[in-house]
Amino acid sequence: MKVNADLRRECADLFGGGRLVVASNRGPLEYHLADGERPIPQAGAGGLVTALSVGARLANVTWVAAAMTEGDRRIAASGGPPPEDGLVPGYRLRFVTPGRQAFRLHYNVFSNPILWFLQHSMLDGLRRRDLWDQAERAWEKGYVPVNRAFADAVVEELRRPGSANVALLQDYHLYLVGRFVRDRAPDAVLQHFVHVPWPEPNAWLEMPWHITAAICDGLLANDVVRFQAQDSVDNFLFTCFNYARGAFIDFEKAVVSYQGRRVRVRSGPISVDPDHLRQQAASPETERYLRKLAPMAGERTIVGVDRMDPIKNVLGGFQAFDLLLRRHPELRRRVKFLAFLVPSRTGIPEYRRYADRVFRLVDRINARYGDRSWRPIEVFYENNFHQALAGMMLYDVLLVNSLADGMNLVAKEGPVVNQRDGVLALSNRAGAFQELEEGALEVTPEDAEGTAEVLWQALEMPASERRWRARRLRATIFERDLSAWMREQLEELHEVAAAEPALVGVRHSSLKVAVA
């Protein structure tokens, strides 16, 4: 994998060659048992893992992750993954193995779907009679102990000889880790990057007050808290105003003074590594899938690449496609929809029900508009990166119509590898929209009628405009690539590490808000 050599040297200079700690719920590898016995490594799924896997190669890194599978637990018990399983030099993977019941409550009950639905402002998914009882139990017996287990591993890694004493914590599964680490390693430099949106403060009324207060306290134990977009920064500051007792909020500078520390709150959208993507697109494995998929494409091809998750609005995309074919019967047998859907959280009932609805709708559309020799929709339901990459190379329209997204890296991956000057139809609720709107067509995800019209506009767009938009998207993505994102974070962490300790009660001349 190609990595910017200059940036790697910069990182080594910033931290004296010391090892950084990265912590996230899911790691870069997960192990599945072959024949019930032998653990076989497989690349971890999701945009967060993909981006961090590339970024982590800029430095010596220990990645702390949960043991998600029985294979992960066996590898953890044996001392960790061997280098030949795909880890590069200077890179270690450490699995955290909490009790199975604690992890189930942490992951399947509290983090998903409670926190996930709340943070994506899908509050209808939280309106159930037993929510608070469920949240309290899962918090106390799942979320808190799993966060403690992660913190134990992070502290141990920070204390190893050669550590840079810097930890980069990731996302909504680990909101309390910063507090637990800070209490035991007060001089550590900590950053927490929240990859999902942070909702308006009123959304947190769906949760017991003490839980939201503890989440704010956990995040404010870090030196830097980062979000994908500025509106999440603003919402977080106002949430701290409501829930973090004793905090002083400087809204102008986006700094929170709390318990003797000054916490920087920043936005910085995550990105992709275009060189790596193009290498993968040219690989023999991707080429094999390209040959398989090309005959399935239509005269015009719409592509969707999503996890099977309600916030991704897969159902809404197919509803819009149904309307498109109904309004424009001349498109039948000319336009295909290739959908690459990754199974997600299949242990959670809400997700299983959603997948059932999606597949029933696909069957209805195929029955209504297709015949024995032709189907308008082809679904590929598996976690297969190279296959999805080949699909993105073929699109005339890439539909990204999520109801809410911290970023959505598919919107950045597609334009980099596409070979047909394809049009990006992008949800205005995706974090990527702020960066890419000049080259994309705007989609309002709840509006199936409007989405159908956007698909029609994209399919009928003149070649000159398609070409201009595709070039504009690529220029933006290459300019703001993963190296730029990683450099910004590491330089700020070095600045924090080199700064004098903050004074208790320091105030600035700009707006401050005291919270009782």
Steps between C-alpha positions, in 0.01 A plus 500: 500500500635839398542749783636853475864453605545866592200485733632185663830678568310801636309272736821338621648845565190622683495211746866399501420164344282411798207264464150647477194322637180481292185362663173415327226245545583318175858436392680469166475120509240259627536124515248239394534133582558269205342160559425618851867496595757707310474883528517661154566877477266726305518879455271685740191662347396863499629839392656576838714186489598558136614856565679427826670193352670725246563784744648272762776404258646848534644413842583216735158417635329269746134459404273399789172343386223279632505128435187489284508131406591168657803496271609838643477358850718205408760728345495720810551195724798394289677834545374698203518483121827399333653746249437266208124556540534837328648732763780725376825558693457725801129415525340300781141390553374437852157352563292593805292203619221613735244250626256390231193626684661838573601538136153402379343769719763751396477437125157355424293686759664834587738605221278350232224589465452752787801730453511443125136594448520797737811646339351470154185678627284197419302546818202291388726197550533595867134551582426188696365457850796314646776717347627655824501169689680337209749786474575503874568126512708492182696806614584364844566137406629547145617841382686603816689171558596466132631857499700418814647194329606713203650760733701232682650389168570857387672592828713186485608588145573862594730377778702270273861606430516695175144633523435853370245539784235593242168322447248555222159375615223438249126541485188447707585159645778644719375829642614419856851377416651850513384550860618159616840549333540858626442395861790253475726676247450873563786607270388301195400690186153382402282567198151363439368505142121462475422363154121524529296823517449669835131596526342812645490503883126429514557156348682399819177543697420148376774374736524500881672825604787337685598293196526805273692684772746210528545492121584871498738449794672212322555700184617809688777294661675512160726778380328514162152391394449484124191467282440467129308826458467841662134455591601203718757722674231759572251239622761342728591835657134571575457147639793565736332829594196299612665196657864563603481659843774753568604535136586835340413506130682732260277470194708731286822302543324164547681432827355353819675572832414208726656360816822693450543407133435684175340268247513592132190408299567484128357381169699323230331269249661161455601402148641225281840411355449544121830332406414193707149484353634511146754230581219282631285577195784379276559182702436156344224430755306814409555432130339156541190657653494767231482231232220329693296819553542669162245274323247576778524876446239677291512758227498724805590368847406630844719369784446504875760387756365495856486314824156352563416766755183712536702823495642410157147518357543205266123459501451862393743458213307203362170686546641786291616252233150349493354847435759566229402185307131572550530853360741413220404160358746560215779434753395139553766258380734798454578596863633259762544553873799310645478505881797389710362458851709401801324307781497713814417425864298196413465414868278806555129448422451848351770431243363157407152645449642778284689252280180297455315813381778581254504153344121488474502831311776379266295191419192713426692734269664214314164327460327818384753617240713194421449167334669160484797634302549840665478654846525874569674450838792273584589476869836379631458441873846443648803682634713496186711813449648406163159415356355832619804682362443339160137608518600861568724492193188432289246753624333769293327613819622432852209537743592597857171593666562443873263654754801604710872437473803632681683486167429211256825397335325328208424849369877558485609152390267485200621809310864393546461161327207557264580456128186649344485863620221386726273743686488504880147539638577592860284542809509844655502318836838338437807669645668466160242735348669809644819419309357351182182695429655699212552184297203295625125507448316567826262238635251558782490145635143495638363619165462194276328707229784751499765224503336339196520835322870536591568152360326599175703823483824306556416239236414766240788738580708611200846343475676836538333569835561145621868540418526838675329372815714185515820706469383743768431214742838336438687829546334560837563146623865499394558840660345395831619142515569274796858625538375857544246382758761303694762775483259754649420274795859399575630857482232612743579215741868593488405860574294384799786282625746790477273758666525614859243342733174692502428714804186433701237763433672665201251724323505671162363836398248343263167345599507263796202318642509362853299185560360454847 
